[in-house]
Amino acid sequence: MRLRTRLAVEATAAVNQLSRHIGTGSGTVAGGRVGLAIAPGALADLGRGRTVAVVSGTNGKTTTTRLLAAALETSGASVVTNATGSNMPAGHFSALASGPREAPAVLETDEGYLPATLRELSPRLALLLNLSRDQLDRSNEVRMVAKRWRDALAGSTCTVVANADDPLVVFGARSAPSVLWVAAGVHWRADAGGCPACGGRIRFAQGTWSCSCGFARPVPDVALEERGEETTAMFADGRRFTIHLAIPGGFNRRNAVMAAAAAEVLGVPADRALEAMGKVEGVAGRFSVHSVRGVPTRLLLAKNPAGWDELLELVAGDTGPIVIAINARVADGRDPSWLWDVPFERLGSRPIVASGERSADLSVRLHYAGLEHRRVKDPLEAVLAASRSAQPGVSVEFIGNYTAFHDLLAKSPLA
Ligand SMILES: [Zn+2]
């Protein structure tokens, strides 16, 4: 390691410790920024000589990163990872600086930063989940992101594990020298209708998709079978695994299959990988039930229409009270017009509380969905109000977008 890199690593550790100590953050971004300022080329230096896997896509990155890290830990190595979701260079720097020099790294990577990360870190593996629109006012148009992935992967040496069911991911991934295709499904198709190859229309039918220009779904190396709550992964060599996770949702089981395929590329057999993933409970506070001022509350985070679509599928059929909290700050995207694309109708008949700084916008949306609801702007007050409609023993569901979710955590920190 170069001297400058070593100094940067020491400074990063000091700043992160200070940041945690004075409570200004989770202590990952600030230190990483300082480290990169001291040694701008240090990321490449820290990545050299170790196995690096990157996980990217619009939805499910944080959870899938956690699942893949759990799988790699079964080899006995300590794995470094950006568990708090700081998925840009500063977060990567902090993660790489946090453990032994040779520790394998699993890095959640912002989809816009994937090309730069491929260049700097030369990862052994890239796990590509899905692409859909996110933060209308500040994200790149998704087909542009897919094209940038394609250009970056064409020149890389990494093995790609990619979702064969998402046309945008396939367009981005297929230029890579080696790709393992997983039929991991794509429930949100509203952003995948335009063919990234010719601008024509992608047609989805009978579990596959194609365009008249010849761009079509690749033959998967790993297929999935979903029956109700049961998901089975079928590998091309005939092995079959039923997925059992402690975290809920079909989308998490599908992500686990992708992580299992990735783990095999990195030398961990899929059965061992899946067993380790089954023990992962909460991920950065999400999915598990926490006490919010004494009210048992399941915390869920959704950031964009595809993410809301997944979570509404998860909570459909529940009848307990639910709080939906929406902000529209910079980190959420300033433009909340996406509310009109989310199928809130699926909430059905249950006590609903609209919350967050944009609760008035949400309230109008819920009104047109024909859903009775109350409006309580403060997310903590909203949870307390919702709890008054809960039957004994039934927890409150809370789904917030990014800053609304973190507002609630700030007011009622996890134990
Ligand atoms: Zn086409």
Boltz pocket constraint, residues with backbone or C-beta under 6 A from the ligand:
constraints:
  - pocket:
      binder: B
      contacts: [[A, 195], [A, 196], [A, 197], [A, 198], [A, 199], [A, 200], [A, 201], [A, 211], [A, 212], [A, 213], [A, 214], [A, 215]]
      max_distance: 6.0
